[in-house]
Amino acid sequence: MALSRWGRAQPLFCDLLTHVPLSLEGDVAIERARRFKTNSFTSYNAIVDTLTGAGTMTGAQVQDLITVALGLTANLWQISHPTPTLAALYAQNPRWEHVALDFEPRLTRLLRATATGLTAGG
């Protein structure tokens, strides 16, 4: 399943992409942070290894793509799910509504372009 479709099916995950580094990681005991990072990096390494083994991208390219995917997903998810106040404002002024972009097509297009760019240079 494409990341963007998965993201639509996992709204809490997409929302947490913003909040984990922003607020949830900073104010915890070091052992809790160590457990979280140990589990997080175990999963991250498994994803990198799987994607590297399944395609033509190098490990470094996959890592860069994951970094971009996480950052874009966190940002685009927040923008494409405006608060009730912003949704009302966009309804009143549709020319500003482009800010509340469509999550899946934009994320898919940007990730494809990033993957293409990462592999074009070798």
Residue pairs with C-beta under 8 A, 6 or more apart in sequence:
1 9
2 104
2 108
3 69
3 73
3 107
3 108
3 111
4 103
4 104
4 105
4 107
4 108
4 111
5 104
7 13
7 14
7 73
7 77
7 103
7 104
7 107
8 103
8 104
11 77
11 81
14 73
14 74
14 77
15 77
15 78
16 24
17 70
17 73
17 74
17 77
18 74
18 75
18 77
18 78
25 33
25 36
28 36
44 66
47 62
47 66
48 59
48 62
48 63
48 66
49 59
51 57
51 62
51 65
51 66
52 58
52 59
52 62
55 62
56 119
57 65
57 115
57 118
57 119
61 115
61 118
61 119
64 114
64 118
65 111
65 114
65 115
65 118
68 110
68 111
68 114
69 111
72 107
72 110
72 111
73 107
76 101
76 103
76 106
76 107
77 103
79 99
79 100
79 101
80 100
80 101
80 102
80 103
80 106
81 103
82 90
82 99
82 100
86 100
87 100
89 96
90 96
90 97
90 99
90 100
91 97
